[in-house]
């Protein structure tokens, strides 16, 4: 492979669950890096993280961290992105931000490479936003169907993993599970109540009795697909899974979408792995098998028995990878003109 | 309390998860029993089960088991119900069957006391069917809204517990969880694959790529509500929860149903406990808090942001109790003219 360019890449929030995943994806995708800067809070400075057989030291994030940086991948929370995103962009870096800070800014493109990579070329603020994990996997699955028949309405129930809340949440899930199995009272610090062997909703409250997570699915879907007329009915739910989000989706289009047409479209769709067996007990995609994978797994594609012409599907993806780290790295690859 | 009558009650499948729960509910509800017959397979004969401070011996189920029985509560699987249901009915017992054997028989009423107790009075075969657990909790929540505005369409995604698959499934979930926490490979015998920390669909395949569980939610809902025009779009999913089913429901009516009206109706509805706080992080009903309770818990009542006039709710209940044992005992109580 002939390489014309090599880049200086900064990862902000390198020690977090998504940051570490970004390093793995940069390595796996053989991203052409001449310098890698791992940035985090001062308390993580000095830590070394493995990369390409060696180790790279973490340095404290400052306003000077971005001089000479080509791509700055942010995953350190919305307030860090709000403060340092514009600084990195002013220093000339292309900022790819995994937080919610910039997603709905009309001057910031919201990008899923398989869906709207071209949007990343127009970035008045020098910032590109990575969508919310639940939205990414949904739009990857729905985009080929939308192109064929135009989406009108989406109903979606999520089965979201604890890793979306950070590594500490996964640890707490495991500790709670251990306590329940031992007949002890589980302790809840990260979660508002017991998550182990339970089903809860733990996002911040948004407008109209919806969670912020639900509103993200409404607004981000419209922005990524570039169609404000699409209506979305979301219910987001956390389940006691370590990693990997699942979604039960019902979609309605301007014309009937038959399962066979949908399967043919999904089979050819970029980033999608289709399970054609619409229902086999225990078969189909599940979050354990999707973990560590970059693709969006789609199964249970069938006619909506309650809505003539409507379609149902079950969509699973690794929320830390395609839902965050992989998508961010793919944006950088795409902008660099490399296969993603 | 003045008691006019006292009854001979048989519990078929007394040693199973639902059978044991039936004994607890009969005891808690102070059901007027003059004789309790615990029936099971020959290998369980001789076992003693606790009841009202004493113990009752299990005897082997035979064609002669039902002589003199007033109420025969069946929960031993569809084949036992198909064989012994008519025998018990011929012996004069009112059969209340928890299996799927008779549910869709036009000569067998399908009854949820809060919804259609009157239907239990017309039973040409002497058999009354207890609906599927997922259907029961859904119709209890939707009935008061249906009465007010007439249901047109229901979309439902389930988060179903492992106890619905029997006690052995709960044990396997716990063993698998232990293995995962210990870094060992979990073994799957009852489940088609690892259920711990995972999300799967493990019901039998039905028609048109739907699971049998999904078809039950379609057909049983129409039969119980007595309205074949209601369309239902179900996706049933098993989650790693020991007990207690959750359901994300979207409902559309002949006229707009506003959340405030729905909450007022649900607050007065029999068998419903309403959480008026539509969204509080981690608040609202969950399967751990619903376990051991007989009511159907309804929360997250809010306008469907994607469907004008539509309503969303989140419905949780103990699938072994209201979803099975409690509902069966309530039918007997109702027929005996007692409060249920």
Interface residues (C-beta under 8 A of the other chain):
Chain A: X153 X154 X155 X157 X159 X174 X177 X178 X181 X191 X192 X193 X194 X197 X198 X199 X200 X201 X202 X203 X204 X205 X206 X208 X209 X210 X211 X214 X218 X231 X232 X233 X234 X235 X237 X239 X240 X241 X242 X246 X248 X250 X259 X278 X279 X280 X281 X282 X283 X284 X286 X287 X288 X300 X302 X303 X304 X305 X306 X307 X310 X312 X314 X316
Chain B: X153 X154 X155 X157 X159 X174 X177 X178 X181 X191 X192 X193 X194 X197 X198 X199 X200 X201 X202 X203 X204 X205 X206 X208 X209 X210 X211 X214 X218 X231 X232 X233 X234 X235 X237 X239 X240 X241 X242 X246 X248 X250 X259 X278 X279 X280 X281 X282 X283 X284 X286 X287 X288 X300 X302 X303 X304 X305 X306 X307 X310 X312 X314 X316
